[in-house]
Amino acid sequence: MLKALDIKKTYGNLQILKGVNLSVNKGEIVTIVGASGAGKSSLLNIIGTLDKPDSGRLYLNDTEISKLNSKQLSHFRNTQIGFIFQFHHLLAEFNALENVCIPAFIAGKPKAQAEKRAASLLEMLGLSSRIHHKPSQLSGGEQQRVAVARALINEPALILADEPSGNLDSANARDLHELFINLRNNFNQTFIIVTHNEDLADLSDRKVTMKDGLIV
């Protein structure tokens, strides 16, 4: 489903990625592990089209992403990729339902349709009684589950997560990890997750280790 071929990236005089090759199948949970500075987040940002490689090719479901123009790329990112970060990045002035709806509104979906799916996702994630609460009224685990719902709202082909449990206590981290497994089992959702959490890495289908800008 995903193919990254000979991905290279340099910042200044520092070569961060030195020719990375990675393939991921639909419905697979792949974790990327390695020491800080190994290039994990840089690779994830390139896969997520948040950054461009200096060279190499990237395909998602046979679409060669590097050939998309800026407008096509923005639409592709919004509809095909969901993002979950270490910090939830919820907008403080909006409640949980509104935060989840934002990517759907950007994609041009009708308000009623977006709100119906957002409410369904929040209910599935155990937050049906919290949909009108703002982020400041939610626990850390609840905030991150809202962020998961937001990532799922447009039914993306791929979910990218960068240290998704890094800001959670052990109980909430465990719940989030189990949620990822359930989403894969129930919806055949595909995940690429950068993590330092060994428990999450061990739960994944495949653990990929990076060192010095390469997969080893």
C-alpha angles and dihedrals in degrees: 000000000000124000124181111184125195094330113190129181132175128187110197106312094338119096105210100176118033104188108317121193120191135161126188128189125220112271093019125131109212122182123199115209136175143112122306110279094029091118100256099131092040090056091047091051091052093048088049091050091239087120135022126234120235088230140350134072132269125197130185115185089341093307110127099221096196090065095059119104121230096271093045090047093053091051092045092051093048096048105030105036131054121197131210118179134189089255112047096228092207115165108251097214094056128071124236095270093049093047091053092048096054098089090047091052090049088053089054098248118156115265095239093049093048094048092048093053092042091052090048092051093047090050091050089052092051096255102110091120092050103051094109095045120106120231093261088060093054131081120244092259092049092049091053092049089053087053089052090052089050090052090052099044096096094042093243124200091229137028117207118196125186112198090325095176096036093104097044134089117248096266095050090043090054091049091051092049091051089049091057090051092049092049090053093046096045102035104019088240117177121225136188109188129186108205147155089199108109093196091058092044091052091051093055126095092238134013117209118195122208126198129173095348097313138091107247 
